[in-house]
Amino acid sequence: MDADRLQSEVVDHDARPIRDCVVGQPSTFHGLLKSVTLRPVQGAPVVEADLWDGTGQINIVFLGRRRIPGITPGRHLVIHGRPIMREGQLTMMNPRYELLAAQTD
């Protein structure tokens, strides 16, 4: 999916572009999951995903989860929460999320 199309969908979902993110401010982002991985931290399960919206990328972290149905690469979703900087990367911890229907061309 090209960046221009993703950017137009950001507006459709009342989201803000990731490039305009303000750390610590409640935010809504819409995008495409580029990757989803399980990364245990100190023995606890953690699902991490990268959401891309055509303007930037944010890392999403779900603590205490091994798997989340519907959170798969290529899926479109909307997330809500407060972004932080974690290890130099824009991150949202345990966001509320909305899974979106599969995109058709």
Backbone torsions as a table, in degrees:
resi	resn	phi	psi	omega
1	MET	NA	136.5	-176.5
2	ASP	-83.4	157.6	-175.7
3	ALA	-61.9	-38.4	-178.7
4	ASP	-61.2	-43.6	-179.9
5	ARG	-64.9	-43.7	178.6
6	LEU	-61.1	-41.9	-179.5
7	GLN	-63.2	-37.1	178.5
8	SER	-68.3	-31.6	179.0
9	GLU	-71.8	-25.1	176.8
10	VAL	-57.9	-46.6	179.8
11	VAL	-63.7	-40.7	-179.2
12	ASP	-60.5	-24.7	-176.4
13	HIS	-107.6	18.9	180.0
14	ASP	51.0	38.9	179.7
15	ALA	-105.7	168.7	176.2
16	ARG	-108.2	149.9	175.8
17	PRO	-63.6	141.2	179.9
18	ILE	-59.1	-35.3	-179.4
19	ARG	-62.1	-22.2	-179.9
20	ASP	-96.6	13.3	-177.4
21	CYS	-60.4	139.5	172.5
22	VAL	-115.4	114.8	-177.6
23	VAL	-57.8	132.3	177.3
24	GLY	89.0	-11.7	-178.9
25	GLN	-93.4	132.7	176.9
26	PRO	-53.1	131.5	-173.3
27	SER	-141.9	156.1	172.6
28	THR	-123.1	130.2	177.6
29	PHE	-127.4	147.5	175.0
30	HIS	-123.6	140.5	176.9
31	GLY	-176.9	-165.5	-176.3
32	LEU	-112.8	131.6	176.4
33	LEU	-75.1	117.6	179.5
34	LYS	-85.0	-36.1	-180.0
35	SER	-152.0	153.2	176.5
36	VAL	-139.9	127.4	-178.3
37	THR	-138.4	155.0	172.2
38	LEU	-99.3	121.9	-179.5
39	ARG	-130.6	94.5	177.8
40	PRO	-60.3	136.5	178.0
41	VAL	-121.8	117.2	-178.3
42	GLN	50.1	42.3	177.1
43	GLY	83.2	-7.6	179.6
44	ALA	-97.7	140.5	179.7
45	PRO	-71.4	143.5	178.1
46	VAL	-143.5	124.8	173.4
47	VAL	-96.7	127.9	176.7
48	GLU	-119.8	141.5	179.2
49	ALA	-140.5	151.6	176.4
50	ASP	-110.6	121.5	179.6
51	LEU	-104.3	128.0	-178.6
52	TRP	-120.6	135.7	-178.6
53	ASP	-120.2	10.7	-178.7
54	GLY	93.4	-16.8	177.6
55	THR	-113.7	-21.0	-177.3
56	GLY	-178.6	-176.1	-175.7
57	GLN	-133.8	144.7	174.2
58	ILE	-131.3	138.9	177.5
59	ASN	-86.3	131.9	178.9
60	ILE	-111.2	131.1	-177.1
61	VAL	-123.2	126.2	176.0
62	PHE	-114.3	108.2	-177.6
63	LEU	-78.3	143.6	174.9
64	GLY	74.9	17.3	-178.7
65	ARG	-122.6	141.0	174.1
66	ARG	-96.8	-25.9	-176.2
67	ARG	-161.9	147.5	175.8
68	ILE	-131.4	113.7	179.7
69	PRO	-54.2	132.1	179.2
70	GLY	90.6	-19.1	177.4
71	ILE	-87.8	90.7	-176.3
72	THR	-136.7	152.5	177.9
73	PRO	-56.3	138.7	179.6
74	GLY	91.4	-7.7	-179.5
75	ARG	-82.5	141.6	174.3
76	HIS	-92.7	139.0	174.9
77	LEU	-152.7	165.3	175.4
78	VAL	-115.3	133.5	177.9
79	ILE	-120.9	150.4	179.9
80	HIS	-132.6	132.0	177.4
81	GLY	167.9	-164.8	179.0
82	ARG	-110.7	113.0	178.6
83	PRO	-71.2	148.1	176.5
84	ILE	-131.0	167.9	169.2
85	MET	-99.3	125.8	-179.3
86	ARG	-132.1	115.8	-179.1
87	GLU	53.9	40.0	176.9
88	GLY	76.6	9.7	-177.8
89	GLN	-123.9	136.8	175.2
90	LEU	-62.2	128.0	-172.1
91	THR	-142.6	148.2	171.5
92	MET	-127.0	123.8	-177.7
93	MET	-93.4	130.1	175.8
94	ASN	44.6	53.6	-178.5
95	PRO	-72.2	156.8	165.2
96	ARG	-72.4	146.3	-177.7
97	TYR	-144.0	155.3	175.8
98	GLU	-125.8	121.4	174.5
99	LEU	-78.4	133.9	179.9
100	LEU	-103.8	153.1	178.6
101	ALA	-59.8	153.6	177.9
102	ALA	-57.1	139.6	-179.6
103	GLN	-80.2	138.9	175.3
104	THR	-121.4	148.1	179.5
105	ASP	-101.9	NA	NA
